[in-house]
Amino acid sequence: MSITNANLVIFDQSPAERDDYHAAEEKRIKGNPQQTTWNYFSDDSNQFHTGVWQGEVGCWKVSYTEFEYCEILAGKSILRDSDGNEQVLEAGTKFVIPAGFQGEWEVVETCKKVYVIFEPATS
């Protein structure tokens, strides 16, 4: 079987799996913000995913087992590492969060991003 243009996943032309949720109560630091993902693609191994995420104002603890590439489309967030160092993330910011990162994600203005996630296989 050949991979062709018919196999491309074009976000604005493809259906997405929508998931609305809130951070687990034990992870919440400030508020109980609604979060939504529109997952456009997951590979057969379930290790690679891509789509769009949106979060409302609030703050919660994060602990990454995956590698994640992000591009902020709108809004403003602050990513805080476990030492308290802050990185402001605004529209146009492109970045990678490495597996093993721990800290806090704070949404200051409703934030929307494209995500590409790779979850390494566990042994």
Contact map, one row per residue, 1 for C-alpha under 8 A:
111000000000000000000000000000000000000000000000000000000000000000000000000000000000000000000000000000000000000000000000000
111100000000000000000000000000000000000000000000000000000000000000000000000000000000000000000000000000000000000000000000000
111111100000000000000000000000000000000000000000000000000000000000000000000000000000000000000000000000000000000000000000000
011111110000000000000000000000000000000000000000000000000000000000000000000000000000000000000000000000000000000000000000000
001111110000000000000000000000000000000000000000000000000000000000000000000000000000000000000000000000000000000000000000000
001111110000000000000000000000000000000000000000000000000000000000000000000000000000000000000000000000000000000000000000000
001111111000000000000000000000000000000000000000000000000000000000000000000000000000000000000000000000000000000000000000000
000111111100000000000000000000000000000000000000000000000000000000000000000000000000000000000000000000000000000000000000000
000000111110110000000000000000000000000110000000000000000000000000000000000000000000000000000000000000000000000000000000000
000000011111110000000000000000000000000000000000000000000000000000000000000000000000000000000000000000000000000000000000000
000000001111111100000000000000000000000100000000001000000000000000000000000000000000000000000000000000000000000000000000000
000000000111110000000000000000000000000000000000000000000000000000000000000000000000000000000000000000000000000000000000000
000000001111111000000000000000000000000000000000000000000000000000000000000000000000000000000000000000000000000000000000000
000000001111111100000000000000000000000100000000000000000000000000000000000000000000000000000000000000000000000000000000000
000000000010111110000000000000000000000100000000000000000000000000000000000000000000000000000000000000000000000000000000000
000000000010011111000000000000000000011110000000001000000000000000000000000000000000000000000000000000000000000000000000000
000000000000001111100000000000000000111100000000000000000000000000000000000000000000000000000000000000000000000000000000000
000000000000000111110000000000000001111000000000000000000000000000000000000000000000000000000000000000000000000000000000000
000000000000000011111000000000000001110000000000000000000000000000000000000000000000000000000000000000000000000000000000000
000000000000000001111100000000000111100000000000000000000000000000000000000000000000000000000000000000000000000000000000000
000000000000000000111110000000000111000000000000000000000000000000000000000000000000000000000000000000000000000000000000000
000000000000000000011111000000011110000000000000000000000000000000000000000000000000000000000000000000000000000000000000000
000000000000000000001111101100011010000000000000000000000001000000000000000000000000000000000000000000000000000000000000000
000000000000000000000111111100000000000000000000000000000000000000000000000000000000000000000000000000000000000000000000000
000000000000000000000011111100000000000000000000000000000000000000000000000000000000000000000000000000000000000000000000000
000000000000000000000001111100000000000000000000000000000000000000000000000000000000000000000000000000000000000000000000000
000000000000000000000011111110000000000000000000000000000001110000000000000000000000000000000000000000000000000000000000000
000000000000000000000011111111110000000000000000000000000011100000000000000000000000000000000000000000000000000000000000000
000000000000000000000000001111100000000000000000000000000111100000000000000000000000000000000000000000000000000000000000000
000000000000000000000000000111110000000000000000000000000111000000000000000000000000000000000000000000000000000000000000000
000000000000000000000000000111111000000000000000000000001110000000000000000000000000000000000000000000000000000000000000000
000000000000000000000110000101111100000000000000000000000100000000000000000000000000000000000000000000000000000000000000000
000000000000000000000110000000111110000000000000000000111110000000000000000000000000000000000000000000000000000000000000000
000000000000000000011100000000011111000000000000000000110000000000000000000000000000000000000000000000000000000000000000000
000000000000000000011110000000001111100000000000000011110000000000000000000000000000000000000000000000000000000000000000000
000000000000000001111000000000000111110000000000000011100000000000000000000000000000000000000000000000000000000000000000000
000000000000000011110000000000000011111000000000001111000000000000000000000000000000000000000000000000000000000000000000000
000000000000000111100000000000000001111100000000001110000000000000000000000000000000000000000000000000000000000000000000000
000000000000000111000000000000000000111111000000111100000000000000000000000000000000000000000000000000000000000000000000000
000000001010011110000000000000000000011111000000111100000000000000000000000000000000000000000000000000000000000000000000000
000000001000000100000000000000000000001111100001111000000000000000000000000000000000000000000000000000000000000000000000000
000000000000000000000000000000000000001111110111110000000000000000000000000000000000000000000000000000000000000000000000000
000000000000000000000000000000000000000011111111100000000000000000000000000000000000000000000000000000000000000000000000000
000000000000000000000000000000000000000001111110000000000000000000000000000000000000000000000000000000000000000000000000000
000000000000000000000000000000000000000000111111000000000000000000000000000000000000000000000000000000000000000000000000000
000000000000000000000000000000000000000001111111100000000000000000000000000000000000000000000000000000000000000000000000000
000000000000000000000000000000000000000001111111100000000000000000000000000000000000000000000000000000000000000000001111100
000000000000000000000000000000000000000011101111110000000000000000000000000000000000000000000000000000000000000000011110000
000000000000000000000000000000000000001111100111111000000000000000000000000000000000000000000000000000000000000000111100000
000000000000000000000000000000000000001111000001111100000000000000000000000000000000000000000000000000000000000001111000000
000000000010000100000000000000000000111110000000111110000000000000000000000000000000000000000000000000000000000001110000000
000000000000000000000000000000000000111100000000011111000000000000000000000000000000000000000000000000000000000111100000000
000000000000000000000000000000000011110000000000001111100000000000000000000000000000000000000000000000000000000111100000000
000000000000000000000000000000000011100000000000000111110000000000000000000000000000000000000000000000000000011110000000000
000000000000000000000000000000001111000000000000000011111000000000000000000000000000000000000000000000000010011100000000000
000000000000000000000000000000001110000000000000000001111100000000000000000000000000000000000000000000000010111000000000000
000000000000000000000000000000101000000000000000000000111110000000000000000000000000000000000000000000000111110000000000000
000000000000000000000000000011111000000000000000000000011111000000000000000000000000000000000000000000000111000000000000000
000000000000000000000000000111101000000000000000000000001111100000000000000000000000000000000000000000011110000000000000000
000000000000000000000010001111000000000000000000000000000111110000000000000000000000000000000000000000011100000000000000000
000000000000000000000000001110000000000000000000000000000011111000000000000000000000000000000000000001111000000000000000000
000000000000000000000000001000000000000000000000000000000001111100000000000000000000000000000000000011111000000000000000000
000000000000000000000000000000000000000000000000000000000000111110000000000000000000000000000000000111100000000000000000000
000000000000000000000000000000000000000000000000000000000000011111100000000000000000000000000000111111000000000000000000000
000000000000000000000000000000000000000000000000000000000000001111100000000000000000000000000000001110000000000000000011000
000000000000000000000000000000000000000000000000000000000000000111110000000000000000000000000000011100000000000000001111000
000000000000000000000000000000000000000000000000000000000000000111111000000000000000000000000001111000000000000000001110000
000000000000000000000000000000000000000000000000000000000000000001111100000000000000000000000001111000000000000000111100000
000000000000000000000000000000000000000000000000000000000000000000111110000000000000000000000111100000000000000000111000000
000000000000000000000000000000000000000000000000000000000000000000011111000000000000000000000111000000000000000011110000000
000000000000000000000000000000000000000000000000000000000000000000001111100000000000000000111110000000000000000011100000000
000000000000000000000000000000000000000000000000000000000000000000000111111000000000000011111100000000000000001111000000000
000000000000000000000000000000000000000000000000000000000000000000000011111000000000000001110000000000000000001111000000000
000000000000000000000000000000000000000000000000000000000000000000000001111100000000000001110000000000000000011110000000000
000000000000000000000000000000000000000000000000000000000000000000000001111110000000000001100000000000000001111100000000000
000000000000000000000000000000000000000000000000000000000000000000000000011111000000000111100000000000000011111000000000000
000000000000000000000000000000000000000000000000000000000000000000000000001111100000000111000000000000001111101000000000000
000000000000000000000000000000000000000000000000000000000000000000000000000111110000011110000000000000001111000000000000000
000000000000000000000000000000000000000000000000000000000000000000000000000011111000011110000000000000111100000000000000000
000000000000000000000000000000000000000000000000000000000000000000000000000001111111111000000000000000111100000000000000000
000000000000000000000000000000000000000000000000000000000000000000000000000000111111110000000000000011110000000000000000000
000000000000000000000000000000000000000000000000000000000000000000000000000000011111100000000000000001110000000000000000000
000000000000000000000000000000000000000000000000000000000000000000000000000000011111100000000000000000000000000000000000000
000000000000000000000000000000000000000000000000000000000000000000000000000000011111110000000000000000100000000000000000000
000000000000000000000000000000000000000000000000000000000000000000000000000000011111111000000000000000000000000000000000000
000000000000000000000000000000000000000000000000000000000000000000000000000001111001111100000000000000000000000000000000000
000000000000000000000000000000000000000000000000000000000000000000000000000001110000111110000000000000000000000000000000000
000000000000000000000000000000000000000000000000000000000000000000000000000111100000011111000000000000000000000000000000000
000000000000000000000000000000000000000000000000000000000000000000000001000111100000001111101000000000000000000000000000000
000000000000000000000000000000000000000000000000000000000000000000000001111110000000000111111000000000000000000000000000000
000000000000000000000000000000000000000000000000000000000000000000000011111100000000000011111000000000000000000000000000000
000000000000000000000000000000000000000000000000000000000000000000000011110000000000000001111100000000000000000000000000000
000000000000000000000000000000000000000000000000000000000000000000000011000000000000000011111110000000000000000000000000000
000000000000000000000000000000000000000000000000000000000000000000001111000000000000000000011111000000000000000000000000000
000000000000000000000000000000000000000000000000000000000000000000001110000000000000000000001111100000000000000000000000000
000000000000000000000000000000000000000000000000000000000000000000111100000000000000000000000111110000000000000000000000000
000000000000000000000000000000000000000000000000000000000000000100111000000000000000000000000011111010000000000000000000000
000000000000000000000000000000000000000000000000000000000000000101110000000000000000000000000001111110000000000000000000000
000000000000000000000000000000000000000000000000000000000000000111110000000000000000000000000000111110000000000000000000000
000000000000000000000000000000000000000000000000000000000000001111000000000000000000000000000000011111000000000000000000000
000000000000000000000000000000000000000000000000000000000000011110000000000000001000000000000000111111100000000000000000000
000000000000000000000000000000000000000000000000000000000000111100000000000000001100000000000000000111110000000000000000000
000000000000000000000000000000000000000000000000000000000000111000000000000000111101000000000000000011111000000000000000000
000000000000000000000000000000000000000000000000000000000011110000000000000000111100000000000000000001111100000000000000000
000000000000000000000000000000000000000000000000000000000011110000000000000011110000000000000000000000111110000000000000000
000000000000000000000000000000000000000000000000000000001111000000000000000011110000000000000000000000011111000000000000000
000000000000000000000000000000000000000000000000000000111110000000000000000111000000000000000000000000001111111000000000000
000000000000000000000000000000000000000000000000000000001100000000000000001111000000000000000000000000000111111000000000000
000000000000000000000000000000000000000000000000000000011000000000000000001110000000000000000000000000000011111000000000000
000000000000000000000000000000000000000000000000000001111000000000000000011100000000000000000000000000000011111100000000000
000000000000000000000000000000000000000000000000000001110000000000000001111110000000000000000000000000000011111110000000000
000000000000000000000000000000000000000000000000000111100000000000000001111000000000000000000000000000000000011111000000000
000000000000000000000000000000000000000000000000000111000000000000000111110000000000000000000000000000000000001111100000000
000000000000000000000000000000000000000000000000011110000000000000000111100000000000000000000000000000000000000111110000000
000000000000000000000000000000000000000000000000111110000000000000011110000000000000000000000000000000000000000011111000000
000000000000000000000000000000000000000000000001111000000000000000011100000000000000000000000000000000000000000001111100000
000000000000000000000000000000000000000000000011110000000000000001111000000000000000000000000000000000000000000000111110000
000000000000000000000000000000000000000000000011100000000000000001110000000000000000000000000000000000000000000000011111000
000000000000000000000000000000000000000000000011000000000000000011100000000000000000000000000000000000000000000000001111100
000000000000000000000000000000000000000000000010000000000000000011000000000000000000000000000000000000000000000000000111110
000000000000000000000000000000000000000000000010000000000000000000000000000000000000000000000000000000000000000000000011111
000000000000000000000000000000000000000000000000000000000000000000000000000000000000000000000000000000000000000000000001111
000000000000000000000000000000000000000000000000000000000000000000000000000000000000000000000000000000000000000000000000111
